[in-house]
Amino acid sequence: MGFGRTGSMMSKDQAATGPGRRVLVVGGVAGGASCAARLRRVDEAAEILVFDRGPHVSFANCGLPYFVGDVISDERKLLVASRELFRDRFNIDVHVRHDVLAIDRERRTIRVRDLKSGVERTERYDVLVLSPGAAPIRPAMPGIDLPGIFAVRTIPDTVRIRSWIAERKPERALVVGGGFIGLEMAENLAHRGLAVTILEKLPQVMPPLDAEMAEAVRAHLAARGVEARLGDGLARFEADGDQVVAVTESGARIAAGLVILAIGVRPETGLAVAAGLPLGPRGGILVDEQMRTADPHVFAVGDAVEVRDVVTGQEVILPLAGPANRQGRIAADAICGRPSTFRGVQATAVVGVFGLTVASTGASEKGLRRAGVTDFERVYLHPGHHAGYYPGAKPIHLKLLFRVPDGRVLGAQAVGLEGVEKRIDVIAMAIQMKGTVRDLAEAELCYAPQFGGAKDPVNLAGMVAVNHLDGDMPLADWARLGVDDTAVVDVRNPDEFAAGHVPGAVNVPLGELRRRQRELPRDRPLALCCTVGQRAYYAVRFLAQHGYTAANLSGGYETYRALRAAGVVGSAPAATAPPRRGSRG
């Protein structure tokens, strides 16, 4: 975030530090509404006015897809706070259906239009808080304004989609974009009985994830009947009777009775730009650590601002409700002269897709590489979400990224049916506290067999990473297989090996390794593989103590299948291989 340390934009003339200040908030929902409410709790004397161009000042926009899907059937359930509540509880004057047209920073006024009457007026401020949000991207292309093409931002948007479904009864829906909103809309439209296709320009769904972690999401969508057309962008729309036909960049034609645009969002910075407020390199409003803009009388919060990624140090725009709420609170504190500061973001997020939970925090591997970070390593593991002996344990597919050599936790991604968000939340706090993988290994977490294990998945992830840092478990690079002369040794049992294995691997079951170790070459590095990595770790320890150069293929064959499907490593493994007799390792 720009403008240096806290207070660097303060001036002695700043009216924001006195009682009876007049504060105008432009935009409600998460950032603006939380700022207004916090400001009242801290300053009873302030005159606070909120302007929002929509009909609702504070609503649960994260619940909109579930209103479309009829999971939430009552529109009123989406209303977090009404203008009456703001008036009666907080003495805050809320003006809905009012559009702020311009800011005069020299006179400290805004020009606002009542959208119901069309009347324009000028409002004076001592402090102005901008919370304009971000608008869904609606690309300029032929047919973009055809009936049946919708975006999802407000309650009225979802009311129109529900009405379209009720009146037109479409059988097929196309969702353009495979991110958070796209996946949630796909699930909810399928819940309404529509056949759903997702069109995503990138070669994976869930772009924030690394490709191999997103593969589990794609497979789960396919199992639920949702087709994901990946690596193909949208070119134009055409009308065909009561259908809309999406023509892709590859020339494919997808007919649908309903289209949802979930391509992404763009910060609404027009008002700020017109007022001469500078933007950052990512196109968001530039603010300091107290959410001040270049004008000490103007603050900005929410989806339209540019903030610092605490892991990579880069400036980012992160349209998430949690950071927006915290920014609103911090802006209110700063207006009242308190020393609160916004520490930055680490992109902790979760989405549910047909019962599958997908969560992440911190940096992804591709994000680290884009930022020029190279001193990191990654481990994969697939533990059960609770004790294996207790009925119903479900695997969590977990990827942990950490800095080498100090083990600082940089990021994590997890996919599974149960217990996913709990583990990511723990790792998110470790990142916030600048924790290391040793902290994860030593974390004291809740344990009962129906909730976790004596070694929780978080502990296991830390232990695996610590084993690497301490030299007990060197890691082989999946991407290097077939490039150098590393020999792959699969220590699973013959039946497991026969069902599928890494191409070129030789099978020496763990239970036979002690008596068969002389079959392995000493003049080549060995990459050990099993199903999820545990048996391979045991093999690495044995071989290392017998003079071999051995490393673990982290996550085992389970990870290889995801990497292969995502196109990160080699070709498909052999379907069968001659079995060897042996005991289970």
DOLO-250987 format. One record per residue (C-alpha): residue number from 1; residue in one letter; y, z, x. Coordinates in Angstrom, 3 decimals. Layout:
REC  seq  type         y         z         x
REC  NUM     A         Y         Z         X
...
***
This chain:
REC  seq  type         y         z         x
REC    1     M     0.000     0.000     0.000
REC    2     G     3.446    -0.916     1.280
REC    3     F     6.586     0.991     2.246
REC    4     G     4.994     3.550     4.543
REC    5     R     4.380     7.233     3.942
REC    6     T     5.166     9.340     0.904
REC    7     G     8.832     9.705     0.144
REC    8     S     9.935     6.779     2.293
REC    9     M    11.617     5.169    -0.712
REC   10     M    13.364     8.295    -2.025
REC   11     S    17.137     8.413    -2.212
REC   12     K    19.492    11.384    -2.714
REC   13     D    21.009     9.533    -5.652
REC   14     Q    17.630     9.248    -7.382
REC   15     A    17.963    10.411   -10.988
REC   16     A    14.225    10.927   -11.176
REC   17     T    14.495    14.403    -9.643
REC   18     G    16.743    15.906   -12.331
REC   19     P    16.017    17.392   -15.756
REC   20     G    16.565    15.414   -18.936
REC   21     R    15.673    12.130   -17.271
REC   22     R    14.990     9.113   -19.501
REC   23     V    11.668     7.501   -18.603
REC   24     L    10.567     4.163   -20.050
REC   25     V     6.908     3.145   -19.714
REC   26     V     6.027    -0.518   -20.157
REC   27     G     2.409    -0.846   -21.223
REC   28     G    -0.052     1.760   -22.417
REC   29     V    -3.864     1.899   -22.229
REC   30     A    -5.090     3.661   -19.055
REC   31     G    -2.227     3.710   -16.557
REC   32     G     0.838     3.821   -18.786
REC   33     A    -0.539     6.180   -21.407
REC   34     S    -1.887     8.636   -18.832
REC   35     C     1.439     8.574   -16.997
REC   36     A     3.399     9.332   -20.171
REC   37     A     1.087    12.178   -21.216
REC   38     R     1.036    13.744   -17.744
REC   39     L     4.810    13.452   -17.475
REC   40     R     5.247    15.414   -20.678
REC   41     R     2.859    18.143   -19.496
REC   42     V     4.918    18.528   -16.329
REC   43     D     8.405    17.965   -17.745
REC   44     E     9.200    19.109   -21.275
REC   45     A    12.853    18.063   -20.954
REC   46     A    12.289    14.366   -20.227
REC   47     E    12.897    11.706   -22.852
REC   48     I     9.835     9.465   -22.741
REC   49     L     9.468     6.086   -24.455
REC   50     V     6.442     3.783   -24.257
REC   51     F     6.555     0.075   -25.125
REC   52     D     3.444    -2.007   -25.694
REC   53     R     3.271    -5.554   -27.016
REC   54     G    -0.039    -4.892   -28.749
REC   55     P    -0.770    -2.898   -31.918
REC   56     H    -2.350     0.030   -30.042
REC   57     V    -0.880     2.094   -27.231
REC   58     S    -4.112     3.641   -25.971
REC   59     F    -7.551     2.221   -26.645
REC   60     A   -10.940     2.090   -24.936
REC   61     N   -10.914    -1.443   -23.550
REC   62     C   -14.196    -0.735   -21.745
REC   63     G   -15.775    -0.351   -25.182
REC   64     L   -14.679    -3.767   -26.461
REC   65     P   -17.954    -5.628   -25.707
REC   66     Y   -19.854    -2.951   -27.624
REC   67     F   -17.584    -3.404   -30.634
REC   68     V   -18.426    -7.107   -30.580
REC   69     G   -22.108    -6.203   -30.354
REC   70     D   -21.811    -3.799   -33.314
REC   71     V   -23.044    -0.940   -31.138
REC   72     I   -19.649     0.544   -32.010
REC   73     S   -19.151    -0.506   -35.611
REC   74     D   -15.923     1.318   -36.449
REC   75     E   -12.795    -0.103   -34.824
REC   76     R   -11.116     3.308   -35.067
REC   77     K   -13.614     4.755   -32.591
REC   78     L   -11.948     2.626   -29.902
REC   79     L    -8.567     4.295   -30.396
REC   80     V    -8.076     6.925   -27.714
REC   81     A    -4.659     8.059   -28.928
REC   82     S    -2.361     6.814   -31.675
REC   83     R     1.418     6.585   -31.609
REC   84     E     1.423     9.450   -34.141
REC   85     L    -0.595    11.619   -31.744
REC   86     F     1.825    10.846   -28.927
REC   87     R     4.722    11.762   -31.199
REC   88     D     3.300    14.947   -32.706
REC   89     R     1.464    16.360   -29.708
REC   90     F     3.641    15.200   -26.820
REC   91     N     7.015    14.279   -28.326
REC   92     I     6.659    10.800   -26.830
REC   93     D     8.261     7.878   -28.670
REC   94     V     5.797     4.966   -28.740
REC   95     H     6.889     1.464   -29.744
REC   96     V     3.940    -0.853   -30.371
REC   97     R     4.371    -4.588   -30.952
REC   98     H     7.373    -4.502   -28.659
REC   99     D     7.556    -6.951   -25.766
REC  100     V     9.664    -6.105   -22.721
REC  101     L    11.340    -9.352   -21.698
REC  102     A    13.436    -8.474   -18.641
REC  103     I    14.530    -5.725   -16.280
REC  104     D    18.100    -5.319   -15.041
REC  105     R    17.591    -3.110   -11.994
REC  106     E    21.308    -2.882   -11.188
REC  107     R    22.198    -1.522   -14.649
REC  108     R    18.819     0.207   -15.050
REC  109     T    18.111    -1.367   -18.385
REC  110     I    15.340    -3.387   -19.982
REC  111     R    15.582    -6.005   -22.694
REC  112     V    12.928    -5.562   -25.349
REC  113     R    11.982    -7.564   -28.429
REC  114     D    10.516    -6.111   -31.629
REC  115     L     7.730    -8.626   -32.299
REC  116     K     7.675    -7.771   -35.997
REC  117     S    11.378    -8.317   -36.709
REC  118     G    12.282   -10.532   -33.758
REC  119     V    15.272    -8.320   -32.982
REC  120     E    16.107    -7.788   -29.305
REC  121     R    17.818    -4.749   -27.865
REC  122     T    18.631    -3.112   -24.543
REC  123     E    17.183     0.241   -23.456
REC  124     R    18.558     2.345   -20.600
REC  125     Y    16.312     4.146   -18.100
REC  126     D    16.558     6.640   -15.296
REC  127     V    12.995     5.853   -14.299
REC  128     L    10.902     2.846   -15.275
REC  129     V     7.103     2.758   -15.083
REC  130     L     5.396    -0.625   -15.207
REC  131     S     1.834    -0.739   -16.501
REC  132     P     1.484    -4.373   -17.622
REC  133     G    -2.239    -4.647   -16.826
REC  134     A    -4.077    -7.858   -16.089
REC  135     A    -4.698   -10.837   -18.316
REC  136     P    -7.993   -12.727   -18.623
REC  137     I    -7.990   -15.910   -16.581
REC  138     R    -7.802   -18.927   -18.879
REC  139     P    -7.964   -21.966   -16.604
REC  140     A    -5.892   -25.021   -17.404
REC  141     M    -8.519   -27.635   -18.255
REC  142     P    -9.285   -30.106   -21.024
REC  143     G   -10.478   -28.447   -24.229
REC  144     I    -9.605   -24.893   -23.221
REC  145     D    -7.804   -24.307   -26.543
REC  146     L   -10.603   -25.540   -28.804
REC  147     P   -11.597   -23.210   -31.654
REC  148     G   -14.467   -20.892   -30.780
REC  149     I   -13.316   -20.126   -27.209
REC  150     F   -12.313   -16.490   -26.742
REC  151     A   -11.292   -14.004   -24.079
REC  152     V   -11.781   -10.240   -24.339
REC  153     R    -8.812    -7.990   -23.607
REC  154     T    -7.662    -6.229   -26.755
REC  155     I    -9.036    -4.908   -30.032
REC  156     P    -7.553    -7.883   -31.936
REC  157     D    -9.448   -10.201   -29.558
REC  158     T   -12.724    -8.552   -30.508
REC  159     V   -11.851    -8.541   -34.209
REC  160     R   -11.419   -12.323   -34.001
REC  161     I   -14.772   -12.708   -32.240
REC  162     R   -16.522   -10.548   -34.836
REC  163     S   -14.935   -12.590   -37.629
REC  164     W   -16.010   -15.844   -35.978
REC  165     I   -19.604   -14.627   -35.755
REC  166     A   -19.560   -13.411   -39.369
REC  167     E   -18.039   -16.596   -40.759
REC  168     R   -19.508   -19.333   -38.535
REC  169     K   -22.863   -17.679   -37.772
REC  170     P   -23.263   -19.361   -34.367
REC  171     E   -26.761   -19.497   -32.947
REC  172     R   -25.867   -19.993   -29.295
REC  173     A   -23.205   -18.432   -27.106
REC  174     L   -21.941   -19.387   -23.669
REC  175     V   -20.452   -16.694   -21.441
REC  176     V   -18.418   -18.134   -18.567
REC  177     G   -18.564   -15.637   -15.728
REC  178     G   -21.310   -13.295   -14.585
REC  179     G   -19.303   -10.203   -13.652
REC  180     F   -18.947    -6.884   -15.473
REC  181     I   -17.435    -8.208   -18.712
REC  182     G   -19.634   -11.302   -18.688
REC  183     L   -22.843    -9.280   -18.461
REC  184     E   -21.727    -6.781   -21.089
REC  185     M   -20.747    -9.581   -23.454
REC  186     A   -24.052   -11.373   -22.832
REC  187     E   -25.977    -8.233   -23.748
REC  188     N   -23.942    -7.568   -26.872
REC  189     L   -24.050   -11.146   -28.137
REC  190     A   -27.813   -11.111   -27.639
REC  191     H   -27.842    -7.861   -29.595
REC  192     R   -26.169    -9.785   -32.430
REC  193     G   -29.018   -12.303   -32.358
REC  194     L   -27.367   -15.136   -30.424
REC  195     A   -29.140   -17.073   -27.687
REC  196     V   -26.968   -16.563   -24.609
REC  197     T   -26.344   -18.624   -21.490
REC  198     I   -24.246   -17.344   -18.575
REC  199     L   -22.409   -19.910   -16.459
REC  200     E   -21.362   -18.592   -13.041
REC  201     K   -19.701   -20.646   -10.316
REC  202     L   -21.017   -18.390    -7.558
REC  203     P   -24.708   -18.472    -6.589
REC  204     Q   -25.298   -14.975    -8.038
REC  205     V   -24.401   -12.752   -10.959
REC  206     M   -22.424    -9.559   -10.301
REC  207     P   -20.249   -10.884    -7.448
REC  208     P   -19.344    -7.393    -6.145
REC  209     L   -22.994    -6.894    -5.133
REC  210     D   -24.716    -8.440    -2.164
REC  211     A   -26.854   -11.396    -3.242
REC  212     E   -30.238    -9.752    -2.756
REC  213     M   -29.215    -6.751    -4.873
REC  214     A   -27.913    -9.017    -7.639
REC  215     E   -31.265   -10.817    -7.775
REC  216     A   -32.825    -7.926    -9.714
REC  217     V   -30.078    -8.314   -12.319
REC  218     R   -30.706   -12.051   -12.684
REC  219     A   -34.442   -11.460   -13.069
REC  220     H   -33.826    -8.799   -15.708
REC  221     L   -31.546   -11.137   -17.656
REC  222     A   -34.195   -13.852   -17.554
REC  223     A   -36.831   -11.414   -18.799
REC  224     R   -34.560   -10.669   -21.771
REC  225     G   -34.106   -14.354   -22.577
REC  226     V   -30.635   -14.828   -21.084
REC  227     E   -30.333   -17.951   -18.954
REC  228     A   -28.067   -17.638   -15.935
REC  229     R   -26.872   -20.996   -14.592
REC  230     L   -25.652   -20.120   -11.114
REC  231     G   -23.722   -22.075    -8.514
REC  232     D   -22.145   -24.343   -11.117
REC  233     G   -18.538   -24.112   -12.267
REC  234     L   -16.827   -25.073   -15.486
REC  235     A   -15.071   -28.463   -15.564
REC  236     R   -13.956   -28.956   -19.170
REC  237     F   -14.734   -28.396   -22.840
REC  238     E   -15.422   -30.995   -25.490
REC  239     A   -15.720   -30.716   -29.260
REC  240     D   -18.964   -31.825   -30.919
REC  241     G   -18.914   -31.084   -34.619
REC  242     D   -19.000   -27.329   -35.074
REC  243     Q   -20.068   -26.872   -31.462
REC  244     V   -18.136   -26.566   -28.227
REC  245     V   -19.707   -28.391   -25.306
REC  246     A   -19.019   -27.015   -21.855
REC  247     V   -19.264   -29.690   -19.175
REC  248     T   -19.985   -28.198   -15.756
REC  249     E   -18.963   -29.394   -12.317
REC  250     S   -22.491   -30.695   -11.792
REC  251     G   -22.285   -32.718   -15.007
REC  252     A   -24.533   -30.462   -17.099
REC  253     R   -23.632   -30.122   -20.769
REC  254     I   -24.038   -26.786   -22.554
REC  255     A   -23.484   -26.694   -26.311
REC  256     A   -22.569   -23.421   -27.992
REC  257     G   -21.106   -22.159   -31.226
REC  258     L   -19.172   -19.453   -29.397
REC  259     V   -17.703   -19.309   -25.885
REC  260     I   -16.527   -16.184   -24.086
REC  261     L   -14.275   -16.601   -21.051
REC  262     A   -15.105   -13.801   -18.608
REC  263     I   -13.995   -15.533   -15.425
REC  264     G   -11.920   -12.603   -14.265
REC  265     V    -8.416   -11.234   -14.672
REC  266     R    -5.051   -11.874   -13.082
REC  267     P    -2.388    -9.143   -12.671
REC  268     E     0.552    -9.547   -15.029
REC  269     T     3.382    -9.505   -12.534
REC  270     G     5.863   -11.835   -14.234
REC  271     L     8.220    -9.065   -15.316
REC  272     A     8.217    -7.512   -11.847
REC  273     V     8.728   -10.838   -10.069
REC  274     A    11.609   -11.788   -12.359
REC  275     A    13.215    -8.445   -11.494
REC  276     G    12.903    -9.172    -7.777
REC  277     L    10.204    -6.620    -7.037
REC  278     P     8.004    -7.754    -4.136
REC  279     L     4.306    -8.518    -4.430
REC  280     G     1.652    -7.817    -1.844
REC  281     P    -0.585   -10.317    -0.047
REC  282     R    -3.145   -10.225    -2.886
REC  283     G    -0.565   -10.953    -5.570
REC  284     G    -0.223    -7.439    -7.012
REC  285     I     2.934    -5.375    -7.318
REC  286     L     3.631    -3.651    -4.007
REC  287     V     3.760     0.155    -4.253
REC  288     D     3.719     3.125    -1.908
REC  289     E     1.391     6.142    -1.971
REC  290     Q     3.293     7.647    -4.907
REC  291     M     3.185     4.399    -6.884
REC  292     R     6.866     3.545    -6.245
REC  293     T     7.875    -0.065    -5.972
REC  294     A    10.592    -1.324    -3.618
REC  295     D    13.062     0.048    -6.167
REC  296     P    13.008     3.886    -6.063
REC  297     H    13.699     4.003    -9.802
REC  298     V    10.726     1.792   -10.681
REC  299     F     7.060     2.784   -10.467
REC  300     A     4.005     0.636   -11.165
REC  301     V     0.419     1.596   -11.990
REC  302     G    -2.845     0.095   -13.145
REC  303     D    -4.391    -3.338   -12.910
REC  304     A    -1.195    -5.071   -11.770
REC  305     V    -0.679    -3.117    -8.540
REC  306     E    -2.005    -3.661    -5.060
REC  307     V    -3.722    -0.698    -3.419
REC  308     R    -5.571     0.109    -0.211
REC  309     D    -9.349    -0.063     0.106
REC  310     V   -10.227     3.209     1.860
REC  311     V   -13.303     1.699     3.546
REC  312     T   -11.963    -1.577     4.939
REC  313     G    -8.272    -0.675     5.057
REC  314     Q    -7.393    -3.936     3.320
REC  315     E    -5.067    -4.367     0.367
REC  316     V    -6.913    -5.085    -2.889
REC  317     I    -6.392    -5.410    -6.620
REC  318     L    -8.959    -3.328    -8.490
REC  319     P    -8.841    -3.516   -12.303
REC  320     L   -10.769    -0.342   -13.129
REC  321     A    -9.879     2.392   -15.618
REC  322     G   -10.518     5.336   -13.291
REC  323     P    -8.015     4.360   -10.589
REC  324     A    -5.479     3.340   -13.255
REC  325     N    -5.653     6.779   -14.859
REC  326     R    -5.230     8.523   -11.511
REC  327     Q    -2.313     6.282   -10.591
REC  328     G    -0.589     7.132   -13.874
REC  329     R    -0.999    10.826   -13.180
REC  330     I     0.320    10.498    -9.624
REC  331     A     3.338     8.461   -10.745
REC  332     A     4.203    11.182   -13.271
REC  333     D     3.946    13.849   -10.569
REC  334     A     6.134    11.807    -8.220
REC  335     I     8.766    11.308   -10.912
REC  336     C     8.916    15.083   -11.198
REC  337     G     9.225    15.541    -7.444
REC  338     R     5.669    16.670    -6.770
REC  339     P     3.968    15.592    -3.525
REC  340     S     0.880    13.972    -5.126
REC  341     T    -0.309    10.772    -3.437
REC  342     F    -2.839     8.077    -4.282
REC  343     R    -5.499     7.958    -1.579
REC  344     G    -6.637     4.380    -2.314
REC  345     V    -9.770     2.987    -3.915
REC  346     Q   -13.406     2.486    -3.026
REC  347     A   -14.487     0.359    -6.025
REC  348     T   -17.011     2.749    -7.562
REC  349     A   -18.342     0.992   -10.646
REC  350     V   -21.327     0.788   -12.985
REC  351     V   -22.548    -1.583   -15.675
REC  352     G   -25.481    -1.477   -18.057
REC  353     V   -27.422    -4.651   -18.850
REC  354     F   -30.300    -4.512   -21.343
REC  355     G   -31.259    -1.028   -20.157
REC  356     L   -30.814    -1.842   -16.465
REC  357     T   -28.162     0.150   -14.626
REC  358     V   -26.230    -1.539   -11.821
REC  359     A   -23.855     0.571    -9.737
REC  360     S   -22.002     0.408    -6.446
REC  361     T   -19.441     2.237    -4.382
REC  362     G   -17.557     1.446    -1.201
REC  363     A   -17.945    -1.828     0.660
REC  364     S   -20.652    -4.427     0.288
REC  365     E   -22.152    -6.115     3.334
REC  366     K   -20.323    -9.358     2.605
REC  367     G   -17.101    -7.390     2.064
REC  368     L   -17.449    -5.753     5.464
REC  369     R   -18.043    -9.116     7.108
REC  370     R   -15.021   -10.624     5.365
REC  371     A   -12.951    -7.729     6.694
REC  372     G   -14.181    -8.399    10.222
REC  373     V   -16.257    -5.208    10.394
REC  374     T   -19.346    -5.655    12.574
REC  375     D   -20.290    -2.149    13.743
REC  376     F   -22.489    -1.328    10.763
REC  377     E   -26.125    -1.314     9.731
REC  378     R   -27.932    -1.330     6.421
REC  379     V   -31.134     0.186     5.053
REC  380     Y   -33.070    -0.583     1.880
REC  381     L   -35.342     1.745    -0.041
REC  382     H   -37.072     1.800    -3.416
REC  383     P   -37.767     5.434    -4.362
REC  384     G   -38.668     6.710    -7.805
REC  385     H   -35.853     8.263    -9.782
REC  386     H   -37.832    11.469   -10.131
REC  387     A   -41.043    12.984    -8.753
REC  388     G   -43.841    10.437    -8.772
REC  389     Y   -46.402    12.823   -10.239
REC  390     Y   -44.232    13.447   -13.308
REC  391     P   -44.727    10.754   -15.986
REC  392     G   -42.176     7.960   -16.280
REC  393     A   -40.810     7.624   -12.757
REC  394     K   -38.847     4.373   -12.383
REC  395     P   -37.881     2.777    -9.060
REC  396     I   -34.309     2.687    -7.827
REC  397     H   -33.553    -0.291    -5.581
REC  398     L   -30.973     1.115    -3.162
REC  399     K   -28.995    -0.398    -0.298
REC  400     L   -26.984     1.880     1.983
REC  401     L   -24.396     0.659     4.500
REC  402     F   -23.233     2.893     7.349
REC  403     R   -21.241     2.663    10.539
REC  404     V   -22.905     2.637    13.927
REC  405     P   -23.052     4.837    15.936
REC  406     D   -21.390     7.691    14.017
REC  407     G   -23.177     7.118    10.695
REC  408     R   -20.041     7.118     8.521
REC  409     V   -21.079     6.037     5.008
REC  410     L   -19.426     2.724     4.126
REC  411     G   -21.030     1.661     0.862
REC  412     A   -24.030     1.680    -1.418
REC  413     Q   -25.509    -0.450    -4.189
REC  414     A   -28.296     0.509    -6.563
REC  415     V   -30.188    -1.121    -9.417
REC  416     G   -32.744     0.487   -11.691
REC  417     L   -33.677     1.681   -15.149
REC  418     E   -33.046     5.388   -14.627
REC  419     G   -31.020     7.698   -12.389
REC  420     V   -28.943     5.016   -10.697
REC  421     E   -25.386     6.113   -11.454
REC  422     K   -26.154     9.725   -10.483
REC  423     R   -27.088     8.680    -6.943
REC  424     I   -24.144     6.337    -6.541
REC  425     D   -21.777     9.076    -7.708
REC  426     V   -23.103    11.402    -4.999
REC  427     I   -22.666     8.712    -2.339
REC  428     A   -19.188     7.929    -3.703
REC  429     M   -18.146    11.511    -3.045
REC  430     A   -19.618    11.309     0.455
REC  431     I   -17.456     8.237     1.122
REC  432     Q   -14.386     9.997    -0.275
REC  433     M   -14.993    12.966     2.013
REC  434     K   -15.591    10.680     5.014
REC  435     G   -19.197    11.845     5.116
REC  436     T   -21.995    10.488     7.267
REC  437     V   -25.620     9.641     6.630
REC  438     R   -26.471    13.048     8.103
REC  439     D   -24.550    14.612     5.233
REC  440     L   -26.637    12.569     2.793
REC  441     A   -29.849    13.644     4.489
REC  442     E   -28.808    17.290     4.268
REC  443     A   -27.239    17.233     0.777
REC  444     E   -28.551    19.973    -1.481
REC  445     L   -29.092    18.311    -4.847
REC  446     C   -30.684    19.323    -8.135
REC  447     Y   -34.461    19.227    -8.170
REC  448     A   -37.002    19.527   -10.922
REC  449     P   -39.790    16.963   -11.284
REC  450     Q   -38.306    15.324   -14.383
REC  451     F   -34.899    14.892   -12.691
REC  452     G   -35.581    14.058    -9.052
REC  453     G   -37.673    14.845    -6.015
REC  454     A   -37.556    17.554    -3.397
REC  455     K   -36.273    14.695    -1.262
REC  456     D   -33.841    12.987    -3.607
REC  457     P   -33.253     9.233    -3.221
REC  458     V   -29.866    10.150    -1.724
REC  459     N   -31.595    12.392     0.835
REC  460     L   -34.145     9.687     1.605
REC  461     A   -31.439     7.078     2.164
REC  462     G   -29.700     9.424     4.588
REC  463     M   -32.953    10.272     6.368
REC  464     V   -33.883     6.628     6.831
REC  465     A   -30.441     5.901     8.281
REC  466     V   -30.584     8.973    10.539
REC  467     N   -33.996     7.852    11.817
REC  468     H   -32.367     4.624    12.906
REC  469     L   -29.345     6.293    14.522
REC  470     D   -31.586     8.708    16.406
REC  471     G   -33.730     5.885    17.783
REC  472     D   -36.820     6.873    15.819
REC  473     M   -36.778     3.746    13.677
REC  474     P   -35.213     0.604    15.127
REC  475     L   -34.385    -1.920    12.407
REC  476     A   -35.542    -5.527    12.521
REC  477     D   -33.112    -8.069    11.107
REC  478     W   -34.572    -9.901     8.114
REC  479     A   -32.248   -12.831     8.754
REC  480     R   -33.658   -13.333    12.269
REC  481     L   -37.247   -13.904    11.160
REC  482     G   -38.371   -17.333    12.294
REC  483     V   -35.353   -17.621    14.600
REC  484     D   -36.629   -15.606    17.570
REC  485     D   -40.131   -14.824    18.791
REC  486     T   -40.560   -11.594    16.833
REC  487     A   -44.096   -11.144    15.504
REC  488     V   -44.375    -9.777    11.951
REC  489     V   -47.113    -7.201    11.431
REC  490     D   -47.924    -6.275     7.831
REC  491     V   -49.559    -2.848     7.606
REC  492     R   -50.462    -2.977     3.942
REC  493     N   -54.033    -3.154     2.721
REC  494     P   -55.778    -6.543     2.601
REC  495     D   -55.524    -6.888    -1.173
REC  496     E   -51.774    -6.284    -1.062
REC  497     F   -51.366    -8.730     1.814
REC  498     A   -53.392   -11.365    -0.028
REC  499     A   -51.133   -11.123    -3.075
REC  500     G   -48.107   -12.205    -1.022
REC  501     H   -46.632   -11.646     2.415
REC  502     V   -43.943   -12.723     4.841
REC  503     P   -44.831   -16.174     6.227
REC  504     G   -46.483   -15.924     9.643
REC  505     A   -47.278   -12.225     9.309
REC  506     V   -50.574   -10.816    10.570
REC  507     N   -52.296    -8.096     8.603
REC  508     V   -53.322    -4.895    10.387
REC  509     P   -53.614    -2.146     7.757
REC  510     L   -52.061     1.166     8.773
REC  511     G   -55.397     2.917     8.521
REC  512     E   -56.838     0.528    11.132
REC  513     L   -53.846     0.430    13.463
REC  514     R   -55.058     2.998    15.984
REC  515     R   -58.293     1.183    16.727
REC  516     R   -56.817    -2.343    16.461
REC  517     Q   -53.536    -1.877    18.331
REC  518     R   -54.804    -3.940    21.288
REC  519     E   -54.817    -7.044    19.044
REC  520     L   -50.990    -6.890    19.014
REC  521     P   -48.887    -8.579    21.717
REC  522     R   -47.024    -6.332    24.124
REC  523     D   -44.826    -9.138    25.414
REC  524     R   -43.123    -9.818    22.051
REC  525     P   -41.049    -7.602    19.765
REC  526     L   -42.913    -6.518    16.633
REC  527     A   -41.381    -6.332    13.146
REC  528     L   -43.372    -3.995    10.898
REC  529     C   -43.604    -4.582     7.172
REC  530     C   -45.234    -2.818     4.222
REC  531     T   -44.336    -2.634     0.515
REC  532     V   -41.167    -0.512     0.652
REC  533     G   -40.849     0.553     4.300
REC  534     Q   -42.601     3.915     4.541
REC  535     R   -45.923     2.824     6.030
REC  536     A   -44.091     0.473     8.369
REC  537     Y   -42.073     3.465     9.609
REC  538     Y   -45.272     5.344    10.401
REC  539     A   -46.515     2.268    12.262
REC  540     V   -43.262     1.948    14.224
REC  541     R   -43.524     5.551    15.383
REC  542     F   -47.139     5.083    16.497
REC  543     L   -46.545     1.805    18.304
REC  544     A   -43.330     2.946    20.002
REC  545     Q   -45.217     5.871    21.520
REC  546     H   -47.836     3.456    22.834
REC  547     G   -45.385     1.252    24.669
REC  548     Y   -44.728    -1.453    22.076
REC  549     T   -41.279    -2.767    21.113
REC  550     A   -41.473    -2.166    17.378
REC  551     A   -38.913    -2.174    14.578
REC  552     N   -39.028    -1.716    10.809
REC  553     L   -38.233    -4.440     8.282
REC  554     S   -36.233    -2.139     6.019
REC  555     G   -37.326    -2.002     2.399
REC  556     G   -40.544    -3.877     3.072
REC  557     Y   -41.981    -6.718     1.038
REC  558     E   -40.067    -5.540    -2.051
REC  559     T   -36.821    -6.264    -0.238
REC  560     Y   -38.185    -9.507     1.234
REC  561     R   -38.836   -10.871    -2.256
REC  562     A   -35.240   -10.173    -3.278
REC  563     L   -33.847   -11.659    -0.058
REC  564     R   -36.025   -14.751    -0.462
REC  565     A   -35.053   -15.254    -4.104
REC  566     A   -31.390   -14.912    -3.156
REC  567     G   -31.791   -17.513    -0.411
REC  568     V   -30.997   -15.043     2.359
REC  569     V   -34.314   -15.477     4.206
REC  570     G   -37.033   -18.100     4.706
REC  571     S   -39.315   -19.898     2.308
REC  572     A   -41.847   -18.551    -0.151
REC  573     P   -44.702   -16.520     1.324
REC  574     A   -48.269   -17.743     1.315
REC  575     A   -49.980   -16.965    -1.972
REC  576     T   -53.210   -15.795    -0.347
REC  577     A   -54.536   -14.846     3.077
REC  578     P   -58.073   -14.035     4.297
REC  579     P   -58.644   -10.370     3.412
REC  580     R   -59.803    -7.806     5.952
REC  581     R   -61.943    -4.848     5.083
REC  582     G   -60.295    -1.515     5.660
REC  583     S   -59.247     1.823     4.257
REC  584     R   -55.991     2.425     2.334
REC  585     G   -53.192     3.558     4.614
***
